[in-house]
Amino acid sequence: LEPSLEMSSQSLRLLHLLGVEPVSEAELEASAFRTLLQIHKPGEVKADTTKRTRQSEIDTNFDHKSYWCAMTVLKTSYLKGRQPEAGWDALKGAANLLSHSQQLVPASRLRLWSFLGVELRLPPALISNICSIAGIESEEAPSRHYVERAASAPSLDPSRESDVPSLESNLGWEVFMCNVFNCQPADPLSTSIGGPPLPEGFLESFLRLGQILTTGQFWQKAAGSPMTLDYLSRVMHLNRRSESAFARRNFLRKLSARSKAAPHGTMQDLFLQEVFQSLAGCYLPYISGVPSNPRVHSLLRWCGVSTEIDEFSLLKALRFVRESDIQDLGLVSEIYRRLYNCGFNPDEEKIFLVPGKGFVSKSQCVWRPFKSELLRRCCQLEVLQDHYSRFGADVRTALCTSWIRECPETSAKALCESLIMAIECARVDSSRHLPGKPSIPPQEAAAKLFPASKAAIEDLVKLCVGTCLGMDLIPPEPSQRVEDKRPDGVVFNHFVQQRMIVVPGVGEGDCQCRILSMGEAYWDVVPELAGTPAQDVALKTHYGVGGNEEATIIFFTEVLHVKPFLTLDDWTVICQTALHFVPNSDSNGNIEEG
């Protein structure tokens, strides 16, 4: 009977009296099996029959309505998970199917008319025209022959709105025909010989598929059918390691998946809302309504969607926060805490948020600042203590002891660069431009320069030489940081390029500080020069106190290669040179060079 026929109870009673009774699903399946298996195969037509005769015989004897009724009955049974008495394997290779050109051919030679429910509507000629307009050229020789679109879609009456194929209906046909008859799935990434540069179905899939795969309704229906999940795993090339599988995965991950948080996002930008909303609130782009099915989650992960909180997904969330310029310390602190618990160890990627300045790398920040006020103001490293100390012990442990440097005094580079900046701040007429130079009055900087320099030298001595304990010299502990493997080399390279050795001025009328190079400085003077102005400038006079003198001597004489002693001959040369040389000093007498 016509499916749309509506009958009253009296009409149904009349049919019962006439012997028209409802049939069971098993009886329908058996009838559908017989219908498909009784269809003539092209090979059964006589060999001397011409192609025109063979086609006309098929057209005359073939009942399209019976064919599609049988296919629809079997599709419905298969998707319900029913097992017919003959078994589904009985149809493989035993029944030919109708092609797009209305010919009966083996099912294994047919390619489906849709990809994951998206119907391939654009004809090859139109795709070729689009490629020509876009300037996309094919490497193949032009040809008028295109590969046929394989299996025929269900023949429906277009005047009836309910008969219009839906995405769900197309996907159901794909699952049924591929799993039962072994038809070939559509491939939006493979071009045919002589066809357009873009594969058939690429444009439709690229424009619509992302919208489909990001709906929870799609995955809820897929989770209810193990056969659908099998088909999705097959067509998405799940967990395969071939070149085509990686191409399919990249195609799926780059499908458009727009959301409020990411208007221009793709599939690989998404997070599972049920898992990540408690962590990130409304900040991340989500896919919602997804069932908690492990197979569904595996497929989503293959498409680039984060479905569980792990190191990779936490870093992905942190990068999204950085690219979206979201400056929420509470959110990034929680991400840091979870990353630390995952055993994460950062490289030089900029993942540390400094409010007002954005994200910086671990080499650009420290936990606490310099103890010296002038060095603290001249240091270019970002201090995180003031921002993150309130977020708990795990965050402090991750930032302070595991990921970033606890204090700048343990970095030879930070000490040298901060000292250089302090010297520049003390110069009144400095023509040198240093990015990030603080606004410190030169008079104030010059007054605090030597105490800051002495503090920096004491720390550099500990890093390069070690610490004296009685008569023993305890060398510094080996650092795990690559940038600290050779602190003595870092220090030498800085001091050899510019004057960085600071000694205070001597007596009234002298400058507040004198800046010396390694070749101009000396540790001590010979006994004959004791009590002379030469001894007042000796490094021992200013740096040789404090309980670590032996290590300090080694630092100046072996690391910086300054003269151990200034001799009478050296002093004579200095005095003779001074008669013809005017020292370079600033206009206010704050510091003097040489």
C-alpha positions as CSV (number, residue, x, y, z in Angstrom):
1,L,0.0,0.0,0.0
2,E,1.0,3.6,-0.5
3,P,2.9,4.7,2.7
4,S,1.1,8.1,2.8
5,L,-2.4,6.4,2.7
6,E,-4.4,7.3,5.8
7,M,-7.3,4.9,6.7
8,S,-9.9,4.7,9.3
9,S,-10.4,1.8,11.6
10,Q,-13.3,0.5,9.4
11,S,-11.0,0.6,6.4
12,L,-8.4,-1.4,8.2
13,R,-11.1,-4.0,9.2
14,L,-12.1,-4.2,5.5
15,L,-8.4,-4.9,4.5
16,H,-8.3,-7.6,7.2
17,L,-11.4,-9.2,5.8
18,L,-9.8,-9.1,2.3
19,G,-6.7,-10.9,3.7
20,V,-4.4,-7.9,3.7
21,E,-2.4,-8.5,6.9
22,P,0.7,-6.7,8.4
23,V,4.0,-8.5,7.7
24,S,6.9,-8.9,10.1
25,E,10.3,-7.3,9.7
26,A,11.8,-10.7,9.0
27,E,9.3,-11.3,6.2
28,L,10.1,-7.9,4.7
29,E,13.9,-8.6,4.9
30,A,13.5,-12.0,3.2
31,S,11.4,-10.4,0.4
32,A,14.0,-7.6,0.0
33,F,16.8,-10.2,-0.2
34,R,14.9,-12.2,-2.9
35,T,14.3,-9.0,-4.9
36,L,17.9,-7.9,-5.0
37,L,19.3,-11.4,-5.7
38,Q,16.9,-11.9,-8.6
39,I,18.1,-8.8,-10.5
40,H,19.7,-9.7,-13.8
41,K,23.5,-9.2,-13.9
42,P,25.1,-7.7,-17.0
43,G,27.1,-10.9,-17.4
44,E,24.0,-13.0,-17.8
45,V,23.0,-11.3,-21.0
46,K,24.0,-13.2,-24.1
47,A,27.5,-12.5,-25.4
48,D,26.4,-11.5,-28.9
49,T,24.0,-8.9,-27.6
50,T,25.0,-5.4,-28.5
51,K,25.5,-2.7,-25.9
52,R,22.3,-0.9,-27.1
53,T,20.3,-4.2,-26.9
54,R,21.7,-5.0,-23.4
55,Q,20.8,-1.6,-22.1
56,S,17.3,-1.7,-23.5
57,E,16.8,-5.2,-22.0
58,I,17.8,-3.8,-18.6
59,D,15.6,-0.8,-19.0
60,T,12.6,-3.0,-19.9
61,N,12.9,-5.6,-17.2
62,F,14.3,-3.6,-14.3
63,D,11.8,-2.4,-11.7
64,H,13.2,0.7,-10.1
65,K,10.5,0.9,-7.5
66,S,11.0,-2.6,-6.3
67,Y,14.7,-2.1,-6.3
68,W,14.6,1.0,-4.0
69,C,11.9,-0.5,-1.8
70,A,14.2,-3.5,-1.2
71,M,17.2,-1.3,-0.6
72,T,15.3,0.9,1.8
73,V,13.9,-2.1,3.8
74,L,17.4,-3.6,4.2
75,K,19.0,-0.2,5.0
76,T,16.5,0.3,7.8
77,S,17.1,-3.2,9.2
78,Y,20.8,-2.8,9.1
79,L,20.9,0.5,10.9
80,K,18.6,-1.0,13.6
81,G,21.3,-3.7,14.1
82,R,19.1,-6.6,12.9
83,Q,20.6,-9.8,11.6
84,P,18.6,-11.3,8.7
85,E,18.4,-15.1,8.5
86,A,20.6,-15.2,5.4
87,G,23.2,-12.9,6.9
88,W,24.5,-9.6,5.5
89,D,27.5,-11.3,3.9
90,A,25.2,-13.0,1.5
91,L,24.7,-9.8,-0.4
92,K,28.5,-9.1,-1.0
93,G,29.3,-9.9,-4.5
94,A,25.9,-11.5,-5.1
95,A,23.9,-8.5,-6.1
96,N,24.7,-5.7,-8.5
97,L,23.7,-2.2,-7.8
98,L,22.3,0.7,-9.8
99,S,24.9,3.2,-11.0
100,H,24.4,6.9,-11.6
101,S,24.0,6.2,-15.3
102,Q,21.2,3.6,-14.4
103,Q,23.4,0.6,-15.2
104,L,23.8,-2.5,-13.0
105,V,27.4,-2.9,-12.0
106,P,29.3,-4.7,-9.3
107,A,29.0,-2.8,-6.0
108,S,32.8,-2.7,-5.4
109,R,33.1,-0.5,-8.5
110,L,30.6,2.1,-7.3
111,R,31.5,5.3,-5.4
112,L,28.8,6.9,-3.2
113,W,27.1,10.2,-4.0
114,S,27.8,11.8,-0.6
115,F,30.6,12.2,1.9
116,L,29.6,12.0,5.6
117,G,26.1,13.1,4.6
118,V,27.2,16.0,2.3
119,E,25.8,15.4,-1.1
120,L,28.2,16.0,-4.1
121,R,26.0,18.2,-6.2
122,L,28.5,20.2,-8.3
123,P,29.1,18.6,-11.7
124,P,32.8,18.3,-12.8
125,A,32.3,20.9,-15.6
126,L,31.2,23.5,-13.0
127,I,34.1,22.7,-10.7
128,S,36.5,23.2,-13.7
129,N,35.0,26.6,-14.3
130,I,35.4,27.6,-10.6
131,C,39.1,26.4,-10.7
132,S,39.7,28.5,-13.9
133,I,38.2,31.6,-12.2
134,A,40.3,31.0,-9.1
135,G,43.5,30.4,-11.1
136,I,43.8,26.8,-10.0
137,E,45.4,24.8,-12.8
138,S,45.5,21.0,-13.2
139,E,48.7,19.2,-13.9
140,E,46.8,16.5,-15.9
141,A,46.1,16.9,-19.6
142,P,42.7,18.3,-20.3
143,S,40.0,15.7,-21.2
144,R,36.3,15.6,-21.6
145,H,36.1,12.2,-19.9
146,Y,35.3,12.3,-16.2
147,V,35.0,9.4,-13.8
148,E,31.3,8.6,-13.2
149,R,29.7,9.4,-9.9
150,A,29.2,5.8,-9.0
151,A,26.1,4.7,-7.1
152,S,22.7,6.1,-7.9
153,A,21.0,8.0,-5.2
154,P,17.4,7.0,-4.1
155,S,14.9,8.0,-6.8
156,L,12.5,10.4,-5.0
157,D,9.6,12.6,-6.0
158,P,11.0,16.2,-5.8
159,S,7.5,17.6,-5.5
160,R,7.2,16.0,-2.0
161,E,9.2,18.0,0.6
162,S,9.5,15.0,2.9
163,D,11.4,13.1,0.1
164,V,14.3,15.6,-0.1
165,P,17.4,13.7,0.9
166,S,18.7,14.9,4.3
167,L,22.2,14.7,5.7
168,E,21.1,12.0,8.1
169,S,19.5,10.0,5.3
170,N,22.6,10.3,3.1
171,L,24.9,9.1,5.9
172,G,22.6,6.2,6.5
173,W,22.9,5.1,2.9
174,E,26.7,5.5,3.1
175,V,26.9,3.3,6.1
176,F,24.6,0.6,4.6
177,M,26.1,0.5,1.1
178,C,29.8,0.6,2.2
179,N,29.5,-1.9,5.0
180,V,27.1,-4.4,3.4
181,F,27.9,-4.1,-0.4
182,N,31.5,-2.9,-0.1
183,C,30.9,0.2,-2.1
184,Q,33.7,2.8,-2.2
185,P,33.2,5.9,0.0
186,A,33.4,9.3,-1.7
187,D,36.8,10.9,-1.5
188,P,36.9,14.7,-1.5
189,L,40.7,14.6,-1.7
190,S,41.4,12.5,-4.8
191,T,41.3,14.0,-8.3
192,S,40.3,11.9,-11.3
193,I,42.4,11.6,-14.5
194,G,41.4,14.3,-16.8
195,G,39.0,15.8,-14.3
196,P,39.1,19.3,-12.6
197,P,42.1,20.3,-10.4
198,L,39.8,20.1,-7.3
199,P,38.4,16.7,-6.4
200,E,34.7,16.1,-6.8
201,G,33.0,16.9,-3.6
202,F,35.9,19.0,-2.1
203,L,34.1,22.3,-2.3
204,E,30.8,20.9,-0.8
205,S,32.6,19.1,1.9
206,F,34.9,21.9,2.8
207,L,32.1,24.4,3.0
208,R,29.5,22.3,4.9
209,L,31.2,19.4,6.7
210,G,32.6,21.5,9.6
211,Q,29.2,22.7,10.5
212,I,27.9,19.1,10.6
213,L,30.8,17.6,12.6
214,T,30.6,20.3,15.3
215,T,27.0,19.6,16.3
216,G,26.3,17.3,19.3
217,Q,23.2,15.9,17.5
218,F,25.3,14.4,14.8
219,W,27.5,12.5,17.3
220,Q,24.6,11.5,19.5
221,K,23.0,9.7,16.5
222,A,26.3,8.2,15.5
223,A,26.9,6.9,19.0
224,G,23.6,5.0,18.9
225,S,24.7,2.9,15.9
226,P,27.9,0.8,16.1
227,M,27.7,0.4,12.3
228,T,27.8,4.1,11.8
229,L,30.9,4.4,14.1
230,D,32.6,1.6,12.1
231,Y,31.9,3.5,8.9
232,L,33.1,6.9,10.4
233,S,36.3,5.2,11.5
234,R,36.8,3.8,8.0
235,V,36.1,6.9,6.1
236,M,38.1,9.2,8.4
237,H,41.1,6.7,8.3
238,L,41.1,6.6,12.1
239,N,44.6,5.9,13.6
240,R,46.1,4.9,10.3
241,R,49.7,5.9,9.5
242,S,49.6,6.1,5.7
243,E,50.1,9.3,3.7
244,S,46.5,9.3,2.6
245,A,45.4,9.0,6.3
246,F,47.4,12.0,7.3
247,A,46.0,14.0,4.4
248,R,42.4,13.0,5.4
249,R,43.2,14.0,9.0
250,N,44.6,17.4,8.1
251,F,41.6,18.0,5.8
252,L,39.2,17.3,8.7
253,R,41.1,19.4,11.2
254,K,41.1,22.4,8.9
255,L,37.3,22.4,8.3
256,S,35.6,25.6,9.3
257,A,34.2,25.5,12.8
258,R,33.0,29.0,13.7
259,S,32.1,29.9,17.2
260,K,31.6,32.9,19.4
261,A,35.0,32.5,21.0
262,A,36.7,31.8,17.6
263,P,34.8,33.4,14.6
264,H,37.5,32.1,12.2
265,G,38.2,28.8,14.0
266,T,38.7,25.3,12.6
267,M,37.9,21.8,14.0
268,Q,41.4,21.6,15.6
269,D,40.7,24.7,17.6
270,L,37.7,23.2,19.5
271,F,37.4,21.8,23.0
272,L,34.8,19.4,24.5
273,Q,32.5,21.7,26.5
274,E,31.5,19.1,29.1
275,V,35.2,18.6,30.0
276,F,36.8,22.0,29.7
277,Q,34.1,24.5,30.8
278,S,34.9,24.0,34.5
279,L,38.5,24.9,33.7
280,A,38.2,27.8,31.2
281,G,34.6,29.1,31.5
282,C,33.4,30.8,28.4
283,Y,36.8,31.7,27.0
284,L,37.4,28.6,24.8
285,P,35.6,27.6,21.5
286,Y,33.5,24.5,22.4
287,I,31.6,21.6,20.8
288,S,28.7,20.7,23.1
289,G,26.2,17.9,23.5
290,V,28.6,15.2,22.6
291,P,27.9,11.8,24.3
292,S,30.5,10.3,26.6
293,N,31.3,7.5,24.2
294,P,35.0,6.5,23.9
295,R,34.7,5.8,20.2
296,V,33.1,9.2,19.5
297,H,35.9,10.8,21.5
298,S,38.5,9.0,19.5
299,L,37.0,10.3,16.3
300,L,36.8,13.8,17.6
301,R,40.5,13.7,18.7
302,W,41.4,12.5,15.2
303,C,39.6,15.6,13.9
304,G,41.7,17.8,16.3
305,V,39.1,18.3,19.0
306,S,40.4,18.2,22.6
307,T,38.3,15.7,24.6
308,E,40.4,15.3,27.7
309,I,42.6,17.4,29.9
310,D,46.2,16.5,29.3
311,E,49.4,18.3,28.5
312,F,48.7,18.8,24.9
313,S,45.2,20.2,25.4
314,L,46.3,22.4,28.2
315,L,49.0,23.9,26.0
316,K,46.5,24.3,23.2
317,A,44.2,26.2,25.6
318,L,47.1,28.4,26.8
319,R,48.0,29.2,23.2
320,F,44.4,30.1,22.4
321,V,44.3,32.4,25.4
322,R,47.5,34.1,24.2
323,E,46.3,34.5,20.6
324,S,43.0,35.9,21.8
325,D,44.7,38.4,24.1
326,I,42.8,37.1,27.2
327,Q,44.6,38.4,30.3
328,D,43.0,36.3,33.0
329,L,45.5,35.4,35.7
330,G,43.2,33.0,37.4
331,L,42.7,31.0,34.2
332,V,46.4,30.8,33.2
333,S,47.4,30.0,36.8
334,E,45.1,27.0,36.8
335,I,46.5,25.9,33.5
336,Y,50.1,26.3,34.9
337,R,49.1,24.2,37.9
338,R,47.7,21.4,35.8
339,L,50.6,21.5,33.4
340,Y,53.0,21.2,36.3
341,N,51.1,18.1,37.6
342,C,51.4,16.6,34.1
343,G,55.2,16.8,34.4
344,F,55.4,19.6,31.7
345,N,58.8,21.3,31.2
346,P,58.5,24.5,29.0
347,D,60.9,25.5,26.3
348,E,61.3,29.1,25.1
349,E,57.8,29.5,23.9
350,K,56.0,32.6,25.2
351,I,53.5,31.1,27.6
352,F,53.9,33.2,30.7
353,L,51.4,36.0,31.1
354,V,52.6,39.3,32.5
355,P,49.6,41.6,32.9
356,G,49.8,44.7,30.7
357,K,52.7,43.2,28.7
358,G,51.3,40.0,27.3
359,F,53.1,36.6,27.2
360,V,56.8,36.1,27.6
361,S,59.2,33.2,27.5
362,K,60.8,31.6,30.6
363,S,64.2,33.3,29.9
364,Q,62.4,36.7,30.0
365,C,61.1,36.4,33.5
366,V,62.1,35.6,37.1
367,W,60.1,34.9,40.3
368,R,61.5,37.7,42.5
369,P,63.5,40.8,41.7
370,F,67.1,41.9,42.5
371,K,67.9,42.7,46.1
372,S,69.8,45.8,44.9
373,E,67.4,48.7,44.3
374,L,69.3,50.1,41.3
375,L,69.7,46.7,39.7
376,R,66.1,45.9,40.3
377,R,65.0,49.1,38.5
378,C,67.5,48.4,35.6
379,C,66.7,44.7,35.2
380,Q,64.7,43.9,32.0
381,L,63.3,40.6,33.3
382,E,59.6,40.4,34.2
383,V,59.0,39.6,37.9
384,L,56.1,37.2,38.4
385,Q,56.0,37.1,42.2
386,D,53.6,40.0,42.6
387,H,51.2,38.5,40.1
388,Y,51.1,34.8,41.0
389,S,52.1,34.4,44.6
390,R,48.4,34.4,45.6
391,F,47.4,31.4,43.5
392,G,48.7,28.6,45.8
393,A,51.7,26.4,46.4
394,D,51.5,24.4,43.2
395,V,51.6,27.5,41.0
396,R,54.5,29.0,43.0
397,T,56.4,25.7,42.9
398,A,56.0,25.4,39.1
399,L,57.0,29.0,38.4
400,C,59.6,29.5,41.1
401,T,61.5,26.3,41.3
402,S,60.8,24.2,38.2
403,W,60.2,26.4,35.2
404,I,61.7,29.9,35.6
405,R,64.6,31.3,37.5
406,E,63.9,32.1,41.1
407,C,66.0,35.3,41.2
408,P,68.1,37.2,38.7
409,E,71.2,36.9,40.9
410,T,71.7,33.4,39.6
411,S,72.0,34.5,35.9
412,A,75.3,35.9,34.7
413,K,73.6,37.4,31.7
414,A,71.0,39.2,33.8
415,L,73.6,40.6,36.2
416,C,75.8,41.9,33.3
417,E,72.9,43.4,31.4
418,S,71.5,45.1,34.5
419,L,74.9,46.5,35.4
420,I,75.3,47.9,31.9
421,M,71.8,49.5,32.1
422,A,72.7,51.0,35.5
423,I,75.9,52.5,34.1
424,E,73.9,54.0,31.2
425,C,71.4,55.6,33.6
426,A,74.3,57.2,35.5
427,R,75.6,58.9,32.3
428,V,74.2,62.4,31.7
429,D,75.1,62.7,28.0
430,S,74.6,59.1,26.9
431,S,74.2,58.8,23.1
432,R,73.6,55.1,23.4
433,H,70.0,53.9,22.9
434,L,69.1,50.9,25.0
435,P,65.5,49.5,24.7
436,G,63.6,49.6,28.0
437,K,66.0,52.1,29.7
438,P,64.3,53.2,33.0
439,S,63.7,56.9,33.9
440,I,66.3,57.3,36.7
441,P,67.9,60.7,37.3
442,P,71.7,60.4,36.5
443,Q,72.7,61.9,39.8
444,E,70.7,59.2,41.7
445,A,72.0,56.4,39.5
446,A,75.6,57.5,39.9
447,A,75.2,57.7,43.7
448,K,73.9,54.1,43.8
449,L,76.1,52.7,41.1
450,F,79.1,51.4,43.1
451,P,77.0,49.5,45.7
452,A,75.0,48.0,42.9
453,S,78.2,47.0,41.0
454,K,79.7,45.5,44.1
455,A,76.6,43.4,44.7
456,A,76.6,42.3,41.1
457,I,80.4,41.3,41.3
458,E,79.8,39.3,44.4
459,D,77.1,37.3,42.7
460,L,79.2,36.9,39.5
461,V,82.1,35.6,41.7
462,K,79.8,32.9,43.2
463,L,78.6,31.9,39.7
464,C,82.0,31.8,38.0
465,V,84.4,30.8,40.7
466,G,82.6,29.7,43.9
467,T,82.7,30.5,47.6
468,C,85.6,30.4,50.0
469,L,84.9,28.4,53.2
470,G,87.9,28.8,55.4
471,M,90.9,27.7,53.4
472,D,88.7,25.7,50.9
473,L,87.2,27.0,47.7
474,I,83.8,25.4,47.0
475,P,83.1,25.6,43.3
476,P,79.6,26.5,42.1
477,E,77.1,23.7,41.5
478,P,76.6,22.7,37.9
479,S,73.6,24.4,36.4
480,Q,70.9,22.4,34.5
481,R,70.1,25.5,32.4
482,V,71.8,25.7,29.0
483,E,72.3,29.4,29.2
484,D,74.3,28.9,32.5
485,K,76.7,26.2,31.4
486,R,79.5,28.7,30.9
487,P,78.9,31.8,33.1
488,D,82.5,32.8,32.9
489,G,82.3,33.0,29.1
490,V,79.1,35.1,29.3
491,V,80.8,37.5,31.8
492,F,84.0,37.8,29.7
493,N,82.1,38.5,26.5
494,H,80.2,41.4,28.2
495,F,83.2,42.9,30.0
496,V,85.6,42.7,27.0
497,Q,83.2,44.8,24.8
498,Q,82.8,47.8,27.1
499,R,83.9,49.4,30.4
500,M,82.0,47.7,33.2
501,I,84.3,47.7,36.2
502,V,83.1,50.3,38.6
503,V,85.3,51.9,41.3
504,P,84.2,54.9,43.5
505,G,85.7,58.3,43.2
506,V,88.7,59.3,45.3
507,G,88.6,62.5,47.5
508,E,87.0,65.8,46.9
509,G,86.6,67.1,43.4
510,D,86.7,63.6,41.9
511,C,83.7,62.0,40.1
512,Q,81.3,59.8,42.0
513,C,82.3,56.7,40.0
514,R,85.1,55.7,37.6
515,I,84.3,53.1,34.9
516,L,87.3,50.9,33.8
517,S,87.9,48.3,31.1
518,M,89.6,45.0,31.8
519,G,92.9,46.4,30.4
520,E,92.7,49.5,32.6
521,A,91.9,47.8,35.9
522,Y,94.3,46.0,38.3
523,W,93.8,44.1,41.5
524,D,96.5,45.5,43.7
525,V,99.7,47.6,43.6
526,V,103.3,46.7,44.3
527,P,104.6,47.7,47.8
528,E,106.4,50.8,46.4
529,L,103.0,52.2,45.3
530,A,101.3,51.7,48.7
531,G,99.6,54.9,49.9
532,T,99.6,56.5,46.5
533,P,96.5,57.4,44.4
534,A,97.2,54.2,42.5
535,Q,96.2,52.2,45.5
536,D,93.0,54.1,45.8
537,V,91.9,52.8,42.4
538,A,93.0,49.2,43.0
539,L,90.2,46.7,42.9
540,K,91.4,45.1,46.1
541,T,90.7,48.3,48.0
542,H,87.0,48.2,47.1
543,Y,86.2,44.5,46.2
544,G,88.7,42.7,48.4
545,V,86.6,42.7,51.6
546,G,83.6,40.6,52.5
547,G,84.9,37.2,53.3
548,N,85.3,35.8,49.7
549,E,88.6,37.5,48.8
550,E,90.3,34.5,47.3
551,A,87.5,33.8,44.9
552,T,87.2,37.5,44.0
553,I,90.9,37.5,43.1
554,I,90.5,34.5,40.8
555,F,87.4,36.2,39.2
556,F,89.2,39.4,38.3
557,T,92.6,37.9,37.4
558,E,91.6,34.7,35.7
559,V,88.0,35.3,34.4
560,L,88.4,39.0,33.4
561,H,92.2,38.8,33.0
562,V,93.0,42.1,34.8
563,K,96.5,42.7,36.0
564,P,97.3,41.1,39.4
565,F,99.6,44.0,40.3
566,L,100.3,47.5,39.0
567,T,104.1,48.0,38.9
568,L,106.1,51.2,39.0
569,D,106.6,51.1,35.3
570,D,102.9,50.7,34.7
571,W,102.2,53.7,37.0
572,T,104.8,55.8,35.1
573,V,103.2,55.1,31.8
574,I,99.8,56.0,33.3
575,C,101.1,59.3,34.6
576,Q,102.8,60.2,31.4
577,T,99.6,59.4,29.4
578,A,97.5,61.5,31.8
579,L,99.5,64.7,30.8
580,H,98.2,64.4,27.2
581,F,94.8,62.8,27.8
582,V,91.7,64.4,29.2
583,P,89.4,61.7,30.8
584,N,85.9,61.3,29.3
585,S,83.5,62.5,32.0
586,D,79.9,63.7,31.9
587,S,79.0,67.4,32.3
588,N,78.0,67.0,36.0
589,G,80.9,64.9,37.1
590,N,78.8,61.9,38.0
591,I,81.0,59.2,36.3
592,E,84.3,59.2,34.5
593,E,85.6,56.8,31.9
594,G,89.0,55.2,32.3
